[in-house]
């Protein structure tokens, strides 16, 4: 026995998913692999390397720290920081050759000032808000056009790209996403008529790649689908075949035969309905196993589903394995990743999304990379 809780990351599945997504992507569109949040919990460095090897041309991260992490690992591919870069970190961003996202004239001026001071030209991408209500120049406001015109004239800045983000592309009803796309295209057309030519336009997230080919434009951004998970239950699972990348595992570290009416875990909220065997598993909420799975969730022991008995603890969880023969200390336990205990099943039980499940697995869980 070595690790107590670990995540097996199948790099072949990353390669397969990138290939599948590229297969349905317009051949002239560049492919961005989004590896923010430590590659949605899968490990940014290894995933980024595999994605680039499989045909991705650019990486996307949320924060400058994530981009620096990749640079320190020797990754020299273009990296777009999709989120906010504080002015005091602009120097680090430029020194590391990271591409910032800009959605205010003030941040553009900070970048321009530093670029001039060190004699560099900095490529930036402009973020537009077409309906997400989050970050970006408001596409419906004329001032946004004049602000971007001003930015385009700033010394030391080259506007390489412009993008927006869909709010409902993963819904069966694509009407709002199409409104967003139309607004984005109209906005970029108006910029062009004002003399602001921006070579790379991008809007398609995973759902857009899969179901809105008209949104592929000059580049697509593959996020959750690259990890083998569909953006939602409403996305088409027939057109593209994805392979889940992560399998979360733990071990049986204790077995206890108990009578009926035996209380298990904090609060004594669970009592065994009959004589059974309780297995203690070396994973808990400090590893990212949601406490709301207490007495509800299931794991896989010797190929059979075993229900969580009582409250999930910080480091440990108990399972009722009385119906499973020959369970032994050190047996592997599949927390999720198999067909009968999938990430989507867990997300549904918790009334959340698969993104949250995988990105919530903490650093204490060792990532093991392999090619199946």
For each residue, the residues with C-beta under 8 A, 3 or more apart:
1: 4 251 330
2:
3: 6 251 366 368
4: 1 250 251 253 282 283
5: 248 249 250 251 282 283 287 364 365 366
6: 3 248 249 250 365 366 367 368
7: 41 42 246 247 248 249 361 365 366 367 368
8: 246 247 248 249 337 368 370
9: 14 42 43 46 47 245 246 367 368 369 370
10: 13 14 243 244 245 246 247 370 371 372
11: 14 15 46 47 50 245 369 370 371
12: 15 16 243 371 372
13: 10 16 17 228 243 244 245 372
14: 9 10 11 17 18 47 50 51 54 226 227 245
15: 11 12 18 19 50 53 54
16: 12 13 19 20 242 243
17: 13 14 20 21 222 225 226 227 228 242 243 245
18: 14 15 21 22 31 33 50 51 54 55 56 222 226
19: 15 16 22 23 54 55
20: 16 17 23 24 240 241 242
21: 17 18 24 25 31 206 209 210 220 222 225 226 240
22: 18 19 25 31 55
23: 19 20 240
24: 20 21 209 210 213 239 240
25: 21 22 29 31 209 216 220
26: 29 213 216 217
27:
28: 218
29: 25 26 204 216 217 218 219 220
30: 57 58 200 218 219 220
31: 18 21 22 25 55 56 57 58 219 220 222
32: 56 57 58 59 60 80 202 219 220 221 222
33: 18 47 48 51 52 56 58 59 60 222 226
34: 59 60 61 82 221 222 223 226
35: 38 39 40 44 47 48 51 59 60 61 66 70
36: 39 40 60 61 62 63 66 82 223
37: 40 41 62 66 359
38: 35 41 42 43 44 66 359
39: 35 36 42 43 44 46 47 48 227
40: 35 36 37 223 224 227 355 358 359
41: 7 37 38 246 288 358 359 360 361
42: 7 9 38 39 46 47 227 245 246 358 367
43: 9 38 39 46 47 367 369
44: 35 38 39 47 48 61 66 69 70
45: 48 49 69 70 73 75
46: 9 11 39 42 43 49 50 367 369
47: 9 11 14 33 35 39 42 43 44 50 51 226
48: 33 35 39 44 45 51 52 59 70 75 77
49: 45 46 52 53 75
50: 11 14 15 18 46 47 53 54
51: 14 18 33 35 47 48 54 55 56 59 226
52: 33 48 49 55 56 57 59 75 77
53: 15 49 50
54: 14 15 18 19 50 51
55: 18 19 22 31 51 52
56: 18 31 32 33 51 52 59 77 222
57: 30 31 32 52 77 78
58: 30 31 32 33 77 78 79 80 219
59: 32 33 34 35 48 51 52 56 70 75 77 78 79 80
60: 32 33 34 35 36 79 80 82 221 223
61: 34 35 36 44 64 66 67 70 79 80 81 82
62: 36 37 66 81 82 83
63: 36 66 67 81 83 84
64: 61 67 68 81 85 89 92 93 98
65: 68 69
66: 35 36 37 38 44 61 62 63 69 70 81
67: 61 63 64 70 71 79 81 93 96 98
68: 64 65 71 72 92 96 98
69: 44 45 65 66 72 73
70: 35 44 45 48 59 61 66 67 73 75 79
71: 67 68 74 75 76 79 96 97 98
72: 68 69
73: 45 69 70
74: 71
75: 45 48 49 52 59 70 71 79
76: 71 97
77: 48 52 56 57 58 59
78: 57 58 59 99
79: 58 59 60 61 67 70 71 75 97 98 99
80: 32 58 59 60 61 98 99 101 125 161
81: 61 62 63 64 66 67 85 93 98 99 100 101
82: 34 36 60 61 62 101 127
83: 62 63 101 135
84: 63 101 135
85: 64 81 89 90 93 100 101 107
86: 89 90
87: 90 107 110
88:
89: 64 85 86 92 93
90: 85 86 87 93 94 100 110 111 114
91: 94 95 114 118
92: 64 68 89 95 96
93: 64 67 81 85 89 90 96 98 100
94: 90 91 97 98 111 114 115 118 120 122
95: 91 92
96: 67 68 71 92 93
97: 71 76 79 94
98: 64 67 68 71 79 80 81 93 94
99: 78 79 80 81 122 123 124 125 160 161
100: 81 85 90 93 107 111 122 124 125
101: 80 81 82 83 84 85 124 125 126 127 135
102: 107 108 111 124 125 126 127 151
103: 107 126 127 128 129 135 136 137
104: 107 108 137 147
105: 108 109 147 150 151
106: 109 110
107: 85 87 100 102 103 104 110 111
108: 102 104 105 111 112 124 151 154 157
109: 105 106 112 113 154
110: 87 90 106 107 113 114
111: 90 94 100 102 107 108 114 115 122 124 156 157
112: 108 109 115 116 122 154 155 156 157
113: 109 110 116 117 156
114: 90 91 94 110 111 117 118 156
115: 94 111 112 118 120 121 122 155 156 157
116: 112 113 119 155 156
117: 113 114
118: 91 94 114 115
119: 116
120: 94 115 156
121: 115 156 157 158
122: 94 99 100 111 112 115 156 157 158
123: 99 158 159 160
124: 99 100 101 102 108 111 151 157 158 159 160 161
125: 80 99 100 101 102 159 160 161 162 163 200
126: 101 102 103 137 148 151 159 161 162 163 198
127: 82 101 102 103 135 136 137 162 163 164 165
128: 103 136 137 138 139 144 162 163 164 184 187
129: 103 132 133 134 135 136 137 138 139 164
130: 136 139 164 179 180 181 183 184 187
131: 166 167 176 179 180 183
132: 129 135 136 164 165 166 167 180
133: 129 167
134: 129 165
135: 83 84 101 103 127 129 132
136: 103 127 128 129 130 132 139 164 165
137: 103 104 126 127 128 129 141 144 147 148
138: 128 129 141 144
139: 128 129 130 136 144 164 183 184 186 187
140: 183
141: 137 138 144
142: 145 146
143: 146 147
144: 128 137 138 139 141 147 148 187
145: 142 148 149 187 190 191 194
146: 142 143 149 150
147: 104 105 137 143 144 150 151
148: 126 137 144 145 151 152 159 191 196
149: 145 146 152 153 191 194 195 196
150: 105 146 147 153 154
151: 102 105 108 124 126 147 148 154 157 159
152: 148 149 157 159 196
153: 149 150
154: 108 109 112 150 151 157
155: 112 115 116
156: 111 112 113 114 115 116 120 121 122
157: 108 111 112 115 121 122 124 151 152 154
158: 121 122 123 124
159: 123 124 125 126 148 151 152 162 196 198
160: 99 123 124 125 198 199 200
161: 80 99 124 125 126 198 199 200 201 202 218 219
162: 125 126 127 128 159 188 191 198 200 201 202
163: 125 126 127 128 201 202 203 221
164: 127 128 129 130 132 136 139 180 184 203
165: 127 132 134 136 203 205
166: 131 132 169 177 180 181 203 204 205 207 208 212 215
167: 131 132 133 176 177 180
168: 171 173 174 176 177
169: 166 174 177 204 205 207 208 211 212 215 231
170: 206 207 231 232 234 235
171: 168 174 176 177 232 234
172: 234
173: 168 176
174: 168 169 171 177 178 211 212
175: 178 179
176: 131 167 168 171 173 179 180
177: 166 167 168 169 171 174 180 181 208 212 215
178: 174 175 181 182 212
179: 130 131 175 176 182 183
180: 130 131 132 164 166 167 176 177 183 184 203
181: 130 166 177 178 184 185 203 212 214 215
182: 178 179 185 186
183: 130 131 139 140 179 180 186 187
184: 128 130 139 164 180 181 187 188 201 203
185: 181 182 188 189
186: 139 182 183 189 190
187: 128 130 139 144 145 183 184 190 191
188: 162 184 185 191 192 198 201
189: 185 186 192 193
190: 145 186 187 193 194
191: 145 148 149 162 187 188 194 196 198
192: 188 189 195 196 197 198
193: 189 190
194: 145 149 190 191
195: 149 192
196: 148 149 152 159 191 192
197: 192
198: 126 159 160 161 162 188 191 192 201
199: 160 161 218
200: 30 125 160 161 162 218 219
201: 161 162 163 184 188 198 217 218 219
202: 32 161 162 163 217 218 219 220 221
203: 163 164 165 166 180 181 184 208 215 217
204: 29 166 169 208 209 212 215 216 217 220 221
205: 165 166 169 208 209 220 221 222 223 231
206: 21 170 209 210 221 222 223 224 225 226 231
207: 166 169 170 210 211 212 225 231 232 235
208: 166 169 177 203 204 205 211 212 215 216 220
209: 21 24 25 204 205 206 212 216 220 222 225
210: 21 24 206 207 225 231 235 236 239 240
211: 169 174 207 208 235 236 239
212: 166 169 174 177 178 181 204 207 208 209 215 216
213: 24 26 216
214: 181
215: 166 169 177 181 203 204 208 212
216: 25 26 29 204 208 209 212 213 220
217: 26 29 201 202 203 204 220
218: 28 29 30 161 199 200 201 202
219: 29 30 31 32 58 161 200 201 202
220: 21 25 29 30 31 32 202 204 205 208 209 216 217
221: 32 34 60 163 202 204 205 206
222: 17 18 21 31 32 33 34 56 205 206 209 225 226
223: 34 36 40 60 205 206 226 227
224: 40 206 227 229 230 231 354 355
225: 17 21 206 207 209 210 222 228 229 230 231 240 242
226: 14 17 18 21 33 34 47 51 206 222 223
227: 14 17 39 40 42 223 224 244 245 246 358
228: 13 17 225 242 243 244 245 246
229: 224 225 242 244 343 344 354 355 358
230: 224 225 233 235 237 242 344 354
231: 169 170 205 206 207 210 224 225 235
232: 170 171 207 235 353
233: 230 344
234: 170 171 172
235: 170 207 210 211 230 231 232
236: 210 211 239 240
237: 230 240 242
238:
239: 24 210 211 236
240: 20 21 23 24 210 225 236 237
241: 20
242: 16 17 20 225 228 229 230 237
243: 10 12 13 16 17 228
244: 10 13 227 228 229 247 337 342 343
245: 9 10 11 13 14 17 42 227 228
246: 7 8 9 10 41 42 227 228 336 337 343 358 361
247: 7 8 10 244 334 336 337 338
248: 5 6 7 8 283 334 335 336 337 361 365
249: 5 6 7 8 332 333 334 335 337
250: 4 5 6 281 282 283 299 317 332 333 335
251: 1 3 4 5 281 282 330 331 332 333
252: 255 279 280 281 301 321 327 328 329 330 331 333
253: 4 280 281 282 316 329 330
254: 279 280 329
255: 252 277 278 279 280 321 327 328 329
256: 277 278 280
257: 275 276 277
258: 262 264 272 275 276 277 278
259: 262 272 275
260: 272 273 274 275
261: 271 272
262: 258 259 271 272 278
263: 268 270 271 310
264: 258 268 270 271 272 278 309 310 318
265: 268 269 270 294 309 310 311 312 313 318
266: 269 310 311 313
267: 310 311
268: 263 264 265 271
269: 265 266 294 295 310 311
270: 263 264 265 294 295 309 310 311
271: 261 262 263 264 268
272: 258 259 260 261 262 264 275 276 278 309 320
273: 260
274: 260 322
275: 257 258 259 260 272 322
276: 257 258 272 320 321 322 323
277: 255 256 257 258 320 321 322 327
278: 255 256 258 262 264 272 309 318 319 320 321
279: 252 254 255 301 306 318 319 320 321 327 333
280: 252 253 254 255 256 316 317 318
281: 250 251 252 253 299 316 317 318 319 333
282: 4 5 250 251 253 315 316
283: 4 5 248 250 287 289 315 316 317 333 335 365
284: 287 289 312 313 314 315 316 317
285: 288 289 290 291 312 313 314
286: 314 315 362 364
287: 5 283 284 315 361 362 364 365
288: 41 285 360 361 362 365
289: 283 284 285 293 312 317 335
290: 285 293 312 346 350 357 360
291: 285 294 311 312
292: 296 350
293: 289 290 296 297 308 312 346 349 350
294: 265 269 270 291 297 308 310 311 312
295: 269 270 307 308 309 310 311
296: 292 293 307 308 349
297: 293 294 307 308 312 346 349
298: 305 306 307 308 340 341
299: 250 281 305 306 308 317 319 333 334 335 341
300: 303 304 305 306 333 334 338 340 341
301: 252 279 304 306 319 321 324 327 331 333
302: 324 325 326 327 331
303: 300
304: 300 301 323 324
305: 298 299 300 340 341
306: 279 298 299 300 301 319 320 321 323 324 333
307: 295 296 297 298 319 320
308: 293 294 295 296 297 298 299 312 317 318 319
309: 264 265 270 272 278 295 318 319 320
310: 263 264 265 266 267 269 270 294 295 318
311: 265 266 267 269 270 291 294 295
312: 265 284 285 289 290 291 293 294 297 308 317
313: 265 266 284 285 316 317
314: 284 285 286
315: 282 283 284 286 287
316: 253 280 281 282 283 284 313
317: 250 280 281 283 284 289 299 308 312 313
318: 264 265 278 279 280 281 308 309 310
319: 278 279 281 299 301 306 307 308 309 333
320: 272 276 277 278 279 306 307 309 323
321: 252 255 276 277 278 279 301 306 324 327
322: 274 275 276 277
323: 276 304 306 320
324: 301 302 304 306 321 327
325: 302
326: 302
327: 252 255 277 279 301 302 321 324 331
328: 252 255 331
329: 252 253 254 255
330: 1 251 252 253
331: 251 252 301 302 327 328
332: 249 250 251
333: 249 250 251 252 279 281 283 299 300 301 306 319
334: 247 248 249 299 300 337 338 341
335: 248 249 250 283 289 299 341
336: 246 247 248 341 342 343 345 346 357
337: 8 244 246 247 248 249 334 341 342 343
338: 247 300 334 341 342
339: 342
340: 298 300 305
341: 298 299 300 305 334 335 336 337 338 345 346
342: 244 336 337 338 339 345 346
343: 229 244 246 336 337 346 347 354 357 358
344: 229 230 233 347 348 354
345: 336 341 342 348 349
346: 290 293 297 336 341 342 343 349 350 357
347: 343 344 350 352 353 354 356 357
348: 344 345 351
349: 293 296 297 345 346
350: 290 292 293 346 347 356 357
351: 348
352: 347 356 357
353: 232 347 356 357
354: 224 229 230 343 344 347 357 358
355: 40 224 229 358 359
356: 347 350 352 353 359 360
357: 290 336 343 346 347 350 352 353 354 360 361
358: 40 41 42 227 229 246 343 354 355 361
359: 37 38 40 41 355 356
360: 41 288 290 356 357
361: 7 41 246 248 287 288 357 358 365
362: 286 287 288 365
363:
364: 5 286 287
365: 5 6 7 248 283 287 288 361 362
366: 3 5 6 7
367: 6 7 9 42 43 46
368: 3 6 7 8 9
369: 9 11 43 46
370: 8 9 10 11
371: 10 11 12
372: 10 12 13
